[in-house]
Amino acid sequence: MELMEKIWLAIIAVFTFLATFFITWFLSKFFLKKGIFGHDVHKADRPKVAEMGGVGLVTVMLVVTICCIFIFREDYWQHFTVAALVILVVGLIGIWDDLKALGAISKPFLLLIPAIPILIWQTIENPALLDNGLLLFDPKPYLPFIGQVRITIIYWILIPFAITVLSNATNMLDVMNGSTPITILPVAGVGIIATTLFYFKGLVTFPGLIMSILLFSCLLAFFWFNKYPARIFCGDTGSLTIGAIVALIAIFGRIEIIIIVAMMPHIMNSFQIINSVKGLRERREIKERPTMIIKHKKEGKLEKVEIAANPNEEAPLTYTRWLVAKQPLNEKEIVVSMGVVSLVSFILALITMGLIYITI
């Protein structure tokens, strides 16, 4: 890695953090004044909180990615052009979902569309996926102990599903103050570590490294406003785009299996919900909430609020419901528990990375 590339990495990280911080600060006040807000259902007084904070995230990610097209124009401009198109399309779908509430069936299918630029661009430039041509993706993922396996035809099919599954999985776990940043930051962290390590091993992972740094810096700044008590919600705009970025990190960084391990809490939560409600259901369509609010009063005054599992069998089985199954917890305790589980997945992903590294 050349010195100039290292300098650009530092500039991208700092600029992304500062831009996200100030834009999110502005939107947290602006959206509230304009009536773009939601009610925090896990608080006793259900306070108004600015919605669609993801608009700021999408804006920063899109601008920085477009800048990367020109900064790294000699080697990676095509990667970042495709990434910008993916971010734009997913961001627009997220805004549509925030404003009009897409159906549980239509949203996953719409999220197959952002993969089209990747597939078309690769088809035009290097359809045979020759090693000496453009490779937006390599259909030979690395597996622990085994090394590379060739799944050329299957990989083309998996790309659209990777984006829609990870986008929806991230969206489904955006349920508490700070839950999205605290569970995705470890994923972005392992992306930075793995792509850097494999880069020095000779693999083309630099675009994945850039996307990992971009995501990490964005979420680190956003966490300040989204943590308990949240001043702004991520919204579907943000959570869907974050999931799509994770998919791009996996694809561009050649670390598919590592990202799957790091994202296991999100993936398991989404499949648990789908299984428990017998199919795809939009959260607004589910009558029974997975959890319920318990208000503790002392001498007529509200002392504390806790979240407990809903005993109704029709309530969906979610990650949050599982965390409070034994005893009620307050919101901060639940989010910390989510962070701990994500940290465990982070460690397992690093172990997976090590097992892959010895096969390269």
Summary of the structure (lengths in Angstrom):
residues: 360
radius of gyration: 20.4
end to end distance: 19.1
largest distance: 74.8
contacts: 1254
relative contact order: 0.14
helix: 63%
strand: 8%
